[in-house]
Amino acid sequence: MLNINFENLEKIDERHGLSNEEIASKSAQIAHYLEKIQARNRAFYNVFDDADLITEIKEYGDSVKGKFESVVVLGIGGSALGTICLERSLKHIFGNEKPDKTNPKLYVLDNIDPNLIREIDDVINYEKTLFIVISKSGKTPETIAQYFYFRDKTDKKGLDPSKNFVFVTGMENSFLRKIGEKENIKMFEIPKNISGRFSVLSAVGLVPAYLIGINIDQLIEGAKYMRDKFLSENFEENTPFKVAVMQYLLDKKGKCMNVIMPYSQKLIRFSDWYRQLLAESIGKAQNENGDTVNVGITPVSALGATDQHSQSQLYNEGPNNKFIIFIKVNDLGQEVEIPTLYPNEENFSFLQGVSFNKLMHTEQQGTTEAFTRNNRPNITLELEKVDEYHLGALFMLFEASTAFLGELYEINAFNQPGVELSKVITRELLS
Ligand code: PA5
Protein backbone atom coordinates (compact mmCIF):
# COMPACT_ATOMS: atom_id res chain seq x y z
CA MET A 1 0.00 0.00 0.00
CA LEU A 2 2.86 2.41 0.76
CA ASN A 3 6.33 1.01 0.31
CA ILE A 4 9.67 2.67 0.52
CA ASN A 5 12.40 1.65 -1.89
CA PHE A 6 15.83 2.93 -0.87
CA GLU A 7 18.09 0.53 -2.72
CA ASN A 8 19.52 3.38 -4.85
CA LEU A 9 21.13 4.87 -1.74
CA GLU A 10 23.30 1.81 -1.47
CA LYS A 11 24.11 1.69 -5.18
CA ILE A 12 25.85 5.06 -5.27
CA ASP A 13 29.25 6.21 -4.03
CA GLU A 14 29.33 5.95 -0.23
CA ARG A 15 30.23 9.64 0.10
CA HIS A 16 26.81 10.50 -1.29
CA GLY A 17 24.65 7.52 -0.42
CA LEU A 18 23.90 5.39 2.62
CA SER A 19 24.52 1.74 3.31
CA ASN A 20 21.87 -0.34 5.06
CA GLU A 21 24.20 -0.46 8.07
CA GLU A 22 24.37 3.32 8.24
CA ILE A 23 20.58 3.57 8.08
CA ALA A 24 20.16 0.86 10.71
CA SER A 25 22.74 2.52 12.97
CA LYS A 26 19.99 4.57 14.62
CA SER A 27 17.56 1.68 15.05
CA ALA A 28 18.41 1.08 18.70
CA GLN A 29 17.22 4.60 19.53
CA ILE A 30 13.65 4.39 18.20
CA ALA A 31 12.13 3.87 21.64
CA HIS A 32 14.10 6.83 23.01
CA TYR A 33 12.95 9.15 20.21
CA LEU A 34 9.35 7.95 20.47
CA GLU A 35 9.38 8.69 24.18
CA LYS A 36 10.65 12.19 23.49
CA ILE A 37 7.98 12.85 20.86
CA GLN A 38 5.26 11.55 23.17
CA ALA A 39 6.44 13.87 25.91
CA ARG A 40 6.61 16.79 23.50
CA ASN A 41 3.43 16.42 21.44
CA ARG A 42 0.87 13.66 21.20
CA ALA A 43 -1.80 15.88 19.70
CA PHE A 44 -0.71 15.70 16.06
CA TYR A 45 -1.18 11.93 15.89
CA ASN A 46 -4.21 11.70 18.18
CA VAL A 47 -6.29 14.60 16.91
CA PHE A 48 -8.28 12.48 14.46
CA ASP A 49 -9.40 10.11 17.24
CA ASP A 50 -11.86 12.76 18.40
CA ALA A 51 -15.10 11.01 17.41
CA ASP A 52 -17.21 13.93 18.68
CA LEU A 53 -15.41 16.29 16.32
CA ILE A 54 -16.00 13.99 13.34
CA THR A 55 -19.70 13.76 14.23
CA GLU A 56 -19.89 17.53 14.63
CA ILE A 57 -18.25 18.08 11.23
CA LYS A 58 -20.63 15.67 9.54
CA GLU A 59 -23.70 17.08 11.26
CA TYR A 60 -22.78 20.60 10.27
CA GLY A 61 -21.84 19.56 6.71
CA ASP A 62 -25.09 17.64 6.27
CA SER A 63 -27.12 20.55 7.66
CA VAL A 64 -25.81 22.91 4.95
CA LYS A 65 -25.80 20.40 2.11
CA GLY A 66 -27.12 21.90 -1.12
CA LYS A 67 -27.14 25.44 0.30
CA PHE A 68 -23.81 26.66 -1.07
CA GLU A 69 -22.32 26.79 -4.55
CA SER A 70 -18.90 27.84 -3.26
CA VAL A 71 -16.77 27.37 -0.18
CA VAL A 72 -14.12 30.05 0.27
CA VAL A 73 -11.37 29.32 2.78
CA LEU A 74 -9.68 32.37 4.31
CA GLY A 75 -6.39 31.35 5.90
CA ILE A 76 -2.66 31.26 5.30
CA GLY A 77 0.27 28.87 5.79
CA GLY A 78 -0.73 25.76 7.66
CA SER A 79 -4.32 26.92 7.74
CA ALA A 80 -4.53 26.65 3.95
CA LEU A 81 -1.93 24.29 2.48
CA GLY A 82 -3.48 21.03 3.71
CA THR A 83 -6.89 21.95 2.30
CA ILE A 84 -5.39 22.94 -1.05
CA CYS A 85 -3.60 19.60 -1.17
CA LEU A 86 -6.74 17.66 -0.23
CA GLU A 87 -8.77 19.29 -2.96
CA ARG A 88 -6.13 19.00 -5.66
CA SER A 89 -5.35 15.40 -4.81
CA LEU A 90 -8.82 14.01 -4.36
CA LYS A 91 -11.15 16.01 -6.58
CA HIS A 92 -11.37 16.41 -10.34
CA ILE A 93 -8.33 18.35 -11.61
CA PHE A 94 -10.59 20.84 -13.40
CA GLY A 95 -13.29 20.60 -10.73
CA ASN A 96 -14.07 24.29 -10.60
CA GLU A 97 -14.82 24.32 -14.33
CA LYS A 98 -16.86 21.14 -14.24
CA PRO A 99 -20.50 21.26 -13.14
CA ASP A 100 -20.90 19.30 -9.90
CA LYS A 101 -24.45 19.25 -8.67
CA THR A 102 -23.58 17.57 -5.38
CA ASN A 103 -20.66 19.52 -3.95
CA PRO A 104 -19.68 23.18 -3.79
CA LYS A 105 -16.56 24.51 -5.51
CA LEU A 106 -13.61 25.28 -3.27
CA TYR A 107 -11.49 28.41 -3.37
CA VAL A 108 -8.63 28.85 -0.91
CA LEU A 109 -7.43 32.44 -0.56
CA ASP A 110 -4.03 31.93 0.97
CA ASN A 111 -2.64 35.36 0.22
CA ILE A 112 -3.41 39.03 0.60
CA ASP A 113 -2.66 40.09 -2.93
CA PRO A 114 -5.48 42.51 -3.76
CA ASN A 115 -5.97 40.81 -7.13
CA LEU A 116 -6.83 37.57 -5.38
CA ILE A 117 -9.20 39.32 -3.00
CA ARG A 118 -10.90 41.34 -5.70
CA GLU A 119 -11.10 38.78 -8.50
CA ILE A 120 -12.87 36.15 -6.41
CA ASP A 121 -15.82 38.56 -6.54
CA ASP A 122 -16.22 37.76 -10.23
CA VAL A 123 -16.74 34.05 -9.71
CA ILE A 124 -18.78 33.72 -6.50
CA ASN A 125 -22.35 34.47 -5.65
CA TYR A 126 -22.18 35.80 -2.09
CA GLU A 127 -25.62 34.54 -1.18
CA LYS A 128 -24.51 31.02 -2.03
CA THR A 129 -21.00 31.18 -0.56
CA LEU A 130 -19.79 29.78 2.73
CA PHE A 131 -16.67 31.51 4.09
CA ILE A 132 -14.55 29.31 6.37
CA VAL A 133 -12.13 31.49 8.30
CA ILE A 134 -9.27 29.36 9.60
CA SER A 135 -6.71 30.64 12.07
CA LYS A 136 -5.26 28.85 15.07
CA SER A 137 -4.20 32.07 16.75
CA GLY A 138 -7.35 33.79 15.52
CA LYS A 139 -5.35 36.94 14.93
CA THR A 140 -3.08 36.46 11.95
CA PRO A 141 -3.20 39.84 10.17
CA GLU A 142 -3.56 38.38 6.66
CA THR A 143 -6.51 36.22 7.62
CA ILE A 144 -8.21 38.83 9.76
CA ALA A 145 -7.84 41.42 6.97
CA GLN A 146 -9.52 38.96 4.60
CA TYR A 147 -12.28 38.34 7.14
CA PHE A 148 -12.91 42.08 7.50
CA TYR A 149 -13.16 42.43 3.74
CA PHE A 150 -15.59 39.59 3.12
CA ARG A 151 -17.58 40.29 6.27
CA ASP A 152 -18.03 43.88 5.14
CA LYS A 153 -19.20 42.63 1.76
CA THR A 154 -21.70 40.17 3.19
CA ASP A 155 -22.97 42.75 5.71
CA LYS A 156 -23.56 45.23 2.91
CA LYS A 157 -25.52 42.58 1.04
CA GLY A 158 -27.65 42.04 4.13
CA LEU A 159 -26.49 38.46 4.68
CA ASP A 160 -26.59 36.76 8.06
CA PRO A 161 -23.00 36.05 9.24
CA SER A 162 -24.16 33.06 11.28
CA LYS A 163 -25.22 31.43 8.01
CA ASN A 164 -22.41 32.46 5.64
CA PHE A 165 -19.44 32.12 7.99
CA VAL A 166 -17.75 29.33 9.91
CA PHE A 167 -14.67 29.80 12.08
CA VAL A 168 -12.00 27.16 12.71
CA THR A 169 -9.83 28.53 15.48
CA GLY A 170 -7.95 27.98 18.75
CA MET A 171 -9.33 28.57 22.22
CA GLU A 172 -6.70 30.97 23.55
CA ASN A 173 -6.82 34.71 22.88
CA SER A 174 -8.46 34.21 19.51
CA PHE A 175 -10.15 37.29 18.15
CA LEU A 176 -12.21 35.00 15.91
CA ARG A 177 -13.44 33.05 18.90
CA LYS A 178 -14.55 36.25 20.59
CA ILE A 179 -16.51 37.33 17.50
CA GLY A 180 -17.88 33.84 16.96
CA GLU A 181 -19.23 33.62 20.49
CA LYS A 182 -20.76 37.06 20.32
CA GLU A 183 -22.35 36.65 16.92
CA ASN A 184 -23.36 33.02 17.12
CA ILE A 185 -21.11 31.90 14.28
CA LYS A 186 -20.49 28.17 14.00
CA MET A 187 -17.00 27.34 15.28
CA PHE A 188 -14.73 24.32 15.24
CA GLU A 189 -11.84 24.13 17.64
CA ILE A 190 -8.14 23.69 16.84
CA PRO A 191 -6.54 21.96 19.86
CA LYS A 192 -3.76 23.72 21.74
CA ASN A 193 -0.82 21.61 20.57
CA ILE A 194 -1.72 21.49 16.90
CA SER A 195 0.21 24.06 14.92
CA GLY A 196 -0.86 24.88 11.35
CA ARG A 197 1.49 22.59 9.47
CA PHE A 198 0.41 19.60 11.59
CA SER A 199 -3.28 20.45 11.33
CA VAL A 200 -4.50 18.89 8.09
CA LEU A 201 -6.06 15.96 9.96
CA SER A 202 -7.79 18.26 12.47
CA ALA A 203 -10.86 20.45 11.87
CA VAL A 204 -8.58 22.69 9.76
CA GLY A 205 -8.48 20.16 6.91
CA LEU A 206 -11.47 18.00 7.75
CA VAL A 207 -14.17 20.71 7.77
CA PRO A 208 -13.54 21.98 4.22
CA ALA A 209 -12.80 18.43 3.04
CA TYR A 210 -16.17 17.11 4.22
CA LEU A 211 -18.00 20.07 2.70
CA ILE A 212 -16.59 19.35 -0.77
CA GLY A 213 -17.39 15.66 -0.61
CA ILE A 214 -14.12 14.08 0.50
CA ASN A 215 -14.42 10.85 2.51
CA ILE A 216 -12.87 11.95 5.79
CA ASP A 217 -13.34 8.52 7.42
CA GLN A 218 -11.05 6.95 4.84
CA LEU A 219 -8.55 9.76 5.25
CA ILE A 220 -8.43 9.03 8.96
CA GLU A 221 -8.19 5.26 8.39
CA GLY A 222 -5.09 5.82 6.24
CA ALA A 223 -3.57 8.10 8.89
CA LYS A 224 -4.20 5.44 11.54
CA TYR A 225 -2.48 2.79 9.43
CA MET A 226 0.65 4.95 9.29
CA ARG A 227 0.35 5.95 12.95
CA ASP A 228 0.66 2.27 13.90
CA LYS A 229 3.91 2.12 11.98
CA PHE A 230 5.11 5.36 13.55
CA LEU A 231 4.46 4.08 17.07
CA SER A 232 6.21 0.77 16.42
CA GLU A 233 9.57 0.24 18.08
CA ASN A 234 10.43 -2.22 15.34
CA PHE A 235 12.83 -0.48 12.95
CA GLU A 236 11.70 -2.54 9.94
CA GLU A 237 8.08 -1.50 10.55
CA ASN A 238 8.69 2.15 11.26
CA THR A 239 8.65 3.83 7.83
CA PRO A 240 8.55 7.41 9.22
CA PHE A 241 11.64 6.74 11.33
CA LYS A 242 13.55 5.29 8.38
CA VAL A 243 12.73 8.32 6.22
CA ALA A 244 13.83 10.71 8.98
CA VAL A 245 17.10 8.82 9.54
CA MET A 246 17.89 9.00 5.83
CA GLN A 247 17.17 12.74 5.70
CA TYR A 248 19.26 13.35 8.79
CA LEU A 249 22.26 11.21 7.82
CA LEU A 250 22.28 12.58 4.28
CA ASP A 251 22.20 16.14 5.63
CA LYS A 252 25.36 15.21 7.56
CA LYS A 253 26.85 14.25 4.17
CA GLY A 254 26.02 17.67 2.76
CA LYS A 255 22.58 16.92 1.28
CA CYS A 256 21.00 19.95 2.89
CA MET A 257 18.13 20.13 0.40
CA ASN A 258 15.30 17.65 0.02
CA VAL A 259 13.48 17.56 -3.30
CA ILE A 260 10.04 16.00 -3.13
CA MET A 261 9.03 14.85 -6.58
CA PRO A 262 5.76 13.01 -7.06
CA TYR A 263 5.05 11.57 -10.49
CA SER A 264 1.39 12.39 -10.17
CA GLN A 265 -0.49 15.52 -11.22
CA LYS A 266 -2.89 14.87 -8.36
CA LEU A 267 -0.07 15.28 -5.83
CA ILE A 268 1.21 18.57 -7.22
CA ARG A 269 0.19 20.46 -4.07
CA PHE A 270 1.31 17.71 -1.71
CA SER A 271 4.86 18.93 -2.24
CA ASP A 272 3.83 22.45 -1.20
CA TRP A 273 2.20 21.10 1.94
CA TYR A 274 5.36 19.18 2.79
CA ARG A 275 7.59 22.12 1.94
CA GLN A 276 6.05 24.10 4.78
CA LEU A 277 6.10 21.16 7.17
CA LEU A 278 9.79 20.47 6.72
CA ALA A 279 10.93 24.09 6.48
CA GLU A 280 9.05 25.46 9.45
CA SER A 281 9.51 22.45 11.69
CA ILE A 282 13.21 21.79 11.25
CA GLY A 283 14.63 25.23 10.42
CA LYS A 284 15.58 26.34 13.92
CA ALA A 285 18.19 28.61 15.48
CA GLN A 286 18.44 26.87 18.83
CA ASN A 287 18.43 23.30 20.02
CA GLU A 288 16.53 22.14 23.08
CA ASN A 289 19.47 23.03 25.34
CA GLY A 290 19.44 26.62 24.12
CA ASP A 291 22.62 26.30 22.04
CA THR A 292 22.70 28.10 18.70
CA VAL A 293 22.67 25.44 16.00
CA ASN A 294 20.94 27.02 12.96
CA VAL A 295 19.82 23.69 11.54
CA GLY A 296 17.39 22.99 8.74
CA ILE A 297 16.79 21.19 5.49
CA THR A 298 15.68 23.25 2.51
CA PRO A 299 12.64 21.66 0.89
CA VAL A 300 12.17 21.93 -2.84
CA SER A 301 8.95 20.95 -4.56
CA ALA A 302 9.09 19.36 -7.97
CA LEU A 303 6.65 17.48 -10.18
CA GLY A 304 7.33 14.59 -12.49
CA ALA A 305 7.41 14.48 -15.44
CA THR A 306 7.01 18.28 -15.81
CA ASP A 307 10.12 19.27 -13.88
CA GLN A 308 12.37 16.87 -15.76
CA HIS A 309 12.27 19.74 -18.22
CA SER A 310 13.04 22.45 -15.70
CA GLN A 311 15.01 21.17 -12.71
CA SER A 312 16.53 17.78 -13.42
CA GLN A 313 19.52 19.23 -15.29
CA LEU A 314 20.51 20.89 -12.00
CA TYR A 315 19.84 17.75 -9.98
CA ASN A 316 21.95 15.60 -12.32
CA GLU A 317 24.91 17.90 -12.78
CA GLY A 318 24.75 20.77 -10.28
CA PRO A 319 25.99 20.74 -6.68
CA ASN A 320 25.49 17.31 -5.15
CA ASN A 321 23.68 18.70 -2.11
CA LYS A 322 20.20 17.27 -2.62
CA PHE A 323 18.31 14.20 -1.48
CA ILE A 324 15.51 13.43 -3.91
CA ILE A 325 12.36 11.75 -2.62
CA PHE A 326 10.29 10.41 -5.51
CA ILE A 327 6.69 9.41 -5.07
CA LYS A 328 5.49 6.78 -7.50
CA VAL A 329 1.78 6.10 -7.83
CA ASN A 330 1.18 2.59 -9.17
CA ASP A 331 -2.42 3.08 -10.21
CA LEU A 332 -2.71 6.55 -11.70
CA GLY A 333 -6.49 6.29 -11.88
CA GLN A 334 -7.32 6.95 -15.51
CA GLU A 335 -5.81 4.57 -18.07
CA VAL A 336 -5.15 6.50 -21.29
CA GLU A 337 -3.64 5.02 -24.43
CA ILE A 338 -1.46 7.04 -26.80
CA PRO A 339 -2.90 6.47 -30.29
CA THR A 340 -0.60 5.39 -33.10
CA LEU A 341 -1.14 8.00 -35.78
CA TYR A 342 1.95 7.64 -37.94
CA PRO A 343 2.95 3.94 -37.89
CA ASN A 344 5.84 4.47 -40.31
CA GLU A 345 7.43 7.30 -38.33
CA GLU A 346 10.50 5.58 -36.87
CA ASN A 347 11.39 8.37 -34.49
CA PHE A 348 8.26 7.69 -32.49
CA SER A 349 7.89 3.97 -32.89
CA PHE A 350 8.78 3.66 -29.19
CA LEU A 351 5.39 5.22 -28.37
CA GLN A 352 3.43 2.58 -30.25
CA GLY A 353 1.11 0.61 -28.02
CA VAL A 354 2.23 2.63 -24.98
CA SER A 355 -0.17 4.34 -22.56
CA PHE A 356 0.36 7.67 -20.80
CA ASN A 357 0.51 5.58 -17.63
CA LYS A 358 3.40 3.53 -18.95
CA LEU A 359 5.13 6.66 -20.26
CA MET A 360 4.84 8.33 -16.84
CA HIS A 361 6.23 5.30 -15.00
CA THR A 362 9.02 4.80 -17.51
CA GLU A 363 10.05 8.46 -17.35
CA GLN A 364 10.24 8.19 -13.60
CA GLN A 365 12.36 5.07 -13.90
CA GLY A 366 14.64 6.83 -16.38
CA THR A 367 15.03 9.87 -14.10
CA THR A 368 15.69 7.73 -11.02
CA GLU A 369 18.27 5.72 -12.92
CA ALA A 370 20.00 8.85 -14.23
CA PHE A 371 20.23 10.34 -10.73
CA THR A 372 21.64 7.08 -9.41
CA ARG A 373 24.27 6.89 -12.14
CA ASN A 374 25.24 10.46 -11.30
CA ASN A 375 25.58 9.57 -7.60
CA ARG A 376 22.58 11.65 -6.60
CA PRO A 377 20.93 10.11 -3.51
CA ASN A 378 17.30 9.19 -4.08
CA ILE A 379 14.55 7.00 -2.70
CA THR A 380 11.11 6.15 -4.05
CA LEU A 381 7.93 6.01 -2.00
CA GLU A 382 5.54 3.74 -3.80
CA LEU A 383 1.87 4.50 -3.30
CA GLU A 384 -0.87 2.18 -4.53
CA LYS A 385 -3.11 5.05 -5.65
CA VAL A 386 -4.11 8.60 -4.75
CA ASP A 387 -7.28 8.25 -2.72
CA GLU A 388 -8.35 9.33 0.74
CA TYR A 389 -6.83 6.32 2.47
CA HIS A 390 -3.41 6.62 0.88
CA LEU A 391 -3.29 10.40 1.21
CA GLY A 392 -4.12 10.09 4.92
CA ALA A 393 -1.21 7.66 5.26
CA LEU A 394 1.10 9.98 3.32
CA PHE A 395 0.23 12.98 5.52
CA MET A 396 0.91 10.93 8.64
CA LEU A 397 4.14 9.50 7.21
CA PHE A 398 5.62 12.95 6.73
CA GLU A 399 4.23 14.48 9.93
CA ALA A 400 5.73 11.58 11.87
CA SER A 401 9.07 11.62 10.04
CA THR A 402 9.26 15.37 10.71
CA ALA A 403 8.65 14.75 14.40
CA PHE A 404 11.48 12.18 14.42
CA LEU A 405 13.74 14.59 12.53
CA GLY A 406 13.17 17.17 15.26
CA GLU A 407 14.41 14.69 17.86
CA LEU A 408 17.39 13.67 15.72
CA TYR A 409 18.41 17.33 15.51
CA GLU A 410 17.49 17.84 19.19
CA ILE A 411 15.22 20.77 18.33
CA ASN A 412 11.54 21.48 18.91
CA ALA A 413 9.81 20.71 15.60
CA PHE A 414 6.49 22.05 16.83
CA ASN A 415 7.16 25.74 17.38
CA GLN A 416 7.83 28.52 14.88
CA PRO A 417 9.48 31.47 16.63
CA GLY A 418 10.75 32.87 13.33
CA VAL A 419 7.24 33.09 11.84
CA GLU A 420 5.86 34.64 15.01
CA LEU A 421 8.53 37.32 14.91
CA SER A 422 7.62 38.51 11.43
CA LYS A 423 3.96 38.70 12.48
CA VAL A 424 4.91 40.92 15.44
CA ILE A 425 7.13 43.16 13.31
CA THR A 426 4.43 43.62 10.64
CA ARG A 427 2.00 44.69 13.32
CA GLU A 428 4.53 47.16 14.75
CA LEU A 429 5.29 48.61 11.33
CA LEU A 430 1.61 49.23 10.67
CA SER A 431 0.91 50.72 14.07
O1 PA5 B 1 2.33 26.15 10.73
C1 PA5 B 1 2.09 27.21 11.29
O2 PA5 B 1 1.93 27.26 12.51
C2 PA5 B 1 1.94 28.51 10.52
O3 PA5 B 1 2.24 28.36 9.18
C3 PA5 B 1 0.52 29.00 10.63
O4 PA5 B 1 -0.36 28.04 10.10
C4 PA5 B 1 0.32 30.34 9.92
O5 PA5 B 1 1.25 31.27 10.37
C5 PA5 B 1 -1.10 30.86 10.17
O6 PA5 B 1 -1.32 30.99 11.56
P1 PA5 B 1 -2.77 30.97 12.15
O7 PA5 B 1 -3.37 29.63 11.91
O8 PA5 B 1 -2.61 31.27 13.62
O9 PA5 B 1 -3.54 32.04 11.44
Residues whose N, C-alpha, C, O or C-beta is under 5 A from the ligand:
A	BS01	PA5	I76 G77 G78 S79 I134 S135 K136 S137 G138 T140 S195 G196 R197
